[in-house]
Amino acid sequence: MGKVFTPYKNKWIETFSQQGSHPANYEVNLKKLTKWENKKNILVHDFYAQIGFEKTTPALSGGSKEALKRLTKFEKKMQDYADLRNFPSVDGTSNLSVYIRHGNISIRDMIRAAKISQNQGAQTWLSELIWRDFYEMILDVHPYIENESFKRDYDKIKWPGEASHFRAWCEGKTGYPIIDSAMRCLNETGMMHNRLRMIVASFLCKILLIDWRKGEKYFAEKLLDYDLAANNGGWQWSSSSGCDAQPYFRIFNPYTQSEKFDAEGKFIKQWCPELSALDKKTIHAPHKLGLLKPVKYPDPIVNYEAQRVKCMDVYSVVKSEK
Ligand SMILES: Cc1cc2nc3c(=O)[nH]c(=O)nc-3n(C[C@H](O)[C@H](O)[C@H](O)COP(=O)(O)OP(=O)(O)OC[C@H]3O[C@@H](n4cnc5c(N)ncnc54)[C@H](O)[C@@H]3O)c2cc1C
């Protein structure tokens, strides 16, 4: 099995066009299923609480009807997916991951929907569904990645990050508005936009210099769409320790990412209301206002430029990618 996404995707599409998306002819033996007995008399509405879920605001409607409704809604705007999918304040993605995770929708139905709309947006969306599949395959073939870096060399890294910085990252109090708004959104809704997941993950590993496994674990506790393969794949991609990950010297700049993907500061204002009086020029880096910075908002816990330099040093134990 390959370790690089593009050849995997090409093979996937080639196989799909030969075999189609119909289920393979598996033999079904219902007797092999385990029967669940409600010995502790768990009430249905208590069930999710008992297995560790907390209520979120807004609450999501569950079930396959809701999932299909969302797919139908998304099909109408799939053609715009390639252009809109990176902007957290725009409803440009399918929002189906929670439904996939809970078995409310068939991934084959989603693939069929993408194949019917043959436009650029549909092709980009199909690619994302193949990324999901790719990470499932990688975890299946290399199960050690659950706890270790895919590129084992990366486990030589000694992470100097501080516990107080990790706490600030979790609580959305880093003084970096794009990070703080993303983390506050995660804490309250159990969801986070993909672009923001990439920004906060890169920030944790490469700017706060904290082991990716701590961030991965925090996401696992909070995400309603938590999926071991996709979460591990996303974290290892961001920390550069994964297969076909971004090279370690590529570090997301939280300021420019914020200016590019939340240009008007709409998303930031939603989750960091103490910044709502700022204009689109100052909202991405309020510390630059000096004494005029809103008092309730923290100063940056670290200096981005200085940490960037430190990151190159911390990662220098990895020799494989110069
Ligand atoms: C650090 C990090 C952690 C992540 N953790 C998870 C996780 O626990 N569970 C999860 O489902 N996704 C995870 N992702 C992938 C991605 O962020 C979510 O799948 C996406 O945001 C869900 O929104 P959507 O359903 O609107 O996606 P859409 O953009 O509409 O995409 C459709 C589907 O494709 C799949 N998909 C899209 N992007 C990815 C991707 N990069 N990797 C794998 N599958 C993808 C998902 O199943 C998604 O529902 C993670 C990404 C990163 C960078």
The ligand as an SDF file (V2000), in Angstrom:
LIG
                    3D

 53 58  0  0  0  0  0  0  0  0999 V2000
   -5.9820   18.2750   13.1160 C   0  0  0  0  0  0  0  0  0  0  0  0
   -7.1800   17.6990   12.3950 C   0  0  0  0  0  0  0  0  0  0  0  0
   -8.0440   16.8290   13.0520 C   0  0  0  0  0  0  0  0  0  0  0  0
   -9.1560   16.2850   12.4020 C   0  0  0  0  0  0  0  0  0  0  0  0
   -9.9810   15.4100   13.0840 N   0  0  0  0  0  0  0  0  0  0  0  0
  -11.0440   14.8490   12.4430 C   0  0  0  0  0  0  0  0  0  0  0  0
  -11.8950   13.9310   13.1260 C   0  0  0  0  0  0  0  0  0  0  0  0
  -11.6930   13.5820   14.3000 O   0  0  0  0  0  0  0  0  0  0  0  0
  -12.9790   13.4220   12.4320 N   0  0  0  0  0  0  0  0  0  0  0  0
  -13.2330   13.7740   11.1340 C   0  0  0  0  0  0  0  0  0  0  0  0
  -14.2220   13.2870   10.5560 O   0  0  0  0  0  0  0  0  0  0  0  0
  -12.4210   14.6170   10.4580 N   0  0  0  0  0  0  0  0  0  0  0  0
  -11.3420   15.1790   11.0750 C   0  0  0  0  0  0  0  0  0  0  0  0
  -10.5380   16.0620   10.3940 N   0  0  0  0  0  0  0  0  0  0  0  0
  -10.8150   16.3260    8.9590 C   0  0  0  0  0  0  0  0  0  0  0  0
  -11.7590   17.5010    8.6610 C   0  0  0  0  0  0  0  0  0  0  0  0
  -11.3900   18.6440    9.3960 O   0  0  0  0  0  0  0  0  0  0  0  0
  -13.2330   17.1950    8.9370 C   0  0  0  0  0  0  0  0  0  0  0  0
  -13.5730   15.9710    8.3340 O   0  0  0  0  0  0  0  0  0  0  0  0
  -14.1380   18.2830    8.3390 C   0  0  0  0  0  0  0  0  0  0  0  0
  -13.8500   19.5360    8.9170 O   0  0  0  0  0  0  0  0  0  0  0  0
  -15.6110   17.9170    8.5880 C   0  0  0  0  0  0  0  0  0  0  0  0
  -16.4590   18.9060    8.0520 O   0  0  0  0  0  0  0  0  0  0  0  0
  -17.4500   18.5620    6.8490 P   0  0  0  0  0  0  0  0  0  0  0  0
  -18.2100   17.3330    7.1480 O   0  0  0  0  0  0  0  0  0  0  0  0
  -18.2080   19.8190    6.5530 O   0  0  0  0  0  0  0  0  0  0  0  0
  -16.4020   18.2550    5.6900 O   0  0  0  0  0  0  0  0  0  0  0  0
  -16.4710   18.4010    4.1130 P   0  0  0  0  0  0  0  0  0  0  0  0
  -15.4750   19.4300    3.7150 O   0  0  0  0  0  0  0  0  0  0  0  0
  -17.8520   18.5530    3.5850 O   0  0  0  0  0  0  0  0  0  0  0  0
  -15.8650   16.9910    3.6090 O   0  0  0  0  0  0  0  0  0  0  0  0
  -16.7130   15.8380    3.4770 C   0  0  0  0  0  0  0  0  0  0  0  0
  -16.1680   14.6900    4.2900 C   0  0  0  0  0  0  0  0  0  0  0  0
  -14.8630   14.3290    3.8310 O   0  0  0  0  0  0  0  0  0  0  0  0
  -14.0620   13.8790    4.9210 C   0  0  0  0  0  0  0  0  0  0  0  0
  -12.9140   14.7750    5.0710 N   0  0  0  0  0  0  0  0  0  0  0  0
  -12.8350   16.0750    4.7220 C   0  0  0  0  0  0  0  0  0  0  0  0
  -11.6030   16.5570    4.9660 N   0  0  0  0  0  0  0  0  0  0  0  0
  -10.8910   15.5370    5.4940 C   0  0  0  0  0  0  0  0  0  0  0  0
   -9.5590   15.3980    5.9360 C   0  0  0  0  0  0  0  0  0  0  0  0
   -8.6690   16.4100    5.9010 N   0  0  0  0  0  0  0  0  0  0  0  0
   -9.1590   14.1900    6.4290 N   0  0  0  0  0  0  0  0  0  0  0  0
  -10.0320   13.1550    6.4570 C   0  0  0  0  0  0  0  0  0  0  0  0
  -11.2960   13.2250    6.0470 N   0  0  0  0  0  0  0  0  0  0  0  0
  -11.7340   14.3950    5.5670 C   0  0  0  0  0  0  0  0  0  0  0  0
  -14.9460   13.9540    6.1640 C   0  0  0  0  0  0  0  0  0  0  0  0
  -15.5280   12.6830    6.3330 O   0  0  0  0  0  0  0  0  0  0  0  0
  -15.9910   15.0060    5.7600 C   0  0  0  0  0  0  0  0  0  0  0  0
  -17.2060   14.8920    6.4630 O   0  0  0  0  0  0  0  0  0  0  0  0
   -9.4060   16.6140   11.0380 C   0  0  0  0  0  0  0  0  0  0  0  0
   -8.5340   17.5060   10.3810 C   0  0  0  0  0  0  0  0  0  0  0  0
   -7.4410   18.0460   11.0430 C   0  0  0  0  0  0  0  0  0  0  0  0
   -6.5280   18.9910   10.3110 C   0  0  0  0  0  0  0  0  0  0  0  0
  1  2  1  0
  2  3  1  0
  2 52  2  0
  3  4  2  0
  4  5  1  0
  4 50  1  0
  5  6  2  0
  6  7  1  0
  6 13  1  0
  7  8  2  0
  7  9  1  0
  9 10  1  0
 10 11  2  0
 10 12  1  0
 12 13  2  0
 13 14  1  0
 14 15  1  0
 14 50  1  0
 15 16  1  0
 16 17  1  0
 16 18  1  0
 18 19  1  0
 18 20  1  0
 20 21  1  0
 20 22  1  0
 22 23  1  0
 23 24  1  0
 24 25  2  0
 24 26  1  0
 24 27  1  0
 27 28  1  0
 28 29  2  0
 28 30  1  0
 28 31  1  0
 31 32  1  0
 32 33  1  0
 33 34  1  0
 33 48  1  0
 34 35  1  0
 35 36  1  0
 35 46  1  0
 36 37  1  0
 36 45  1  0
 37 38  2  0
 38 39  1  0
 39 40  1  0
 39 45  2  0
 40 41  1  0
 40 42  2  0
 42 43  1  0
 43 44  2  0
 44 45  1  0
 46 47  1  0
 46 48  1  0
 48 49  1  0
 50 51  2  0
 51 52  1  0
 52 53  1  0
M  END
$$$$
